[in-house]
Structure formats: C-alpha cells, structure tokens
Amino acid sequence: MFTIGNDELDKAEPLGDFILCNKCGNRHIIKYGDKVLPDGTLKPSKSLAFYNCGEKLYLAGIDGKRV
C-alpha cells in the first residue's frame, strides 16, 4: 500500500521528462495515463505518471510531482 498526504505532495519535486531508476540505474521516459470521459473518449491527464523498467511498470509521480 502507498499513501501520501497533500502537504507531502505540495513539497515534492516536480517531475521532468525522465527518471533515474532505482532498480536498474538507467534513465527511463516518464509516461502519463489518460482520463476516460463520460462519452468514452480519452483525454491526456497528468494525474498519474509512470515508467517502464523492463517488463515492469512503476509509479513515478502524482499531479506532476515526484513520489
């Protein structure tokens, strides 16, 4: 389980375009999810940021901030 408070998120560093992976030591491109609108269309959203390291997916940030 992962929890983070609004005050912690406010103090977090902003995300860039890449992240230094603590699993493999390489840089990975940060990707973002899409928000599904009521009519079923997708809209880009920066709510959740993630990256791939090999076959695994890792959380990188929330609302443009590093977690």
ABEGO torsion letter per residue (X at the ends): XBBBBAAAAAABBBBBABBBBAAAGBBBBBBBBBBBBAAGBBBBBAABBBBBBEABBBBABBGGBBX
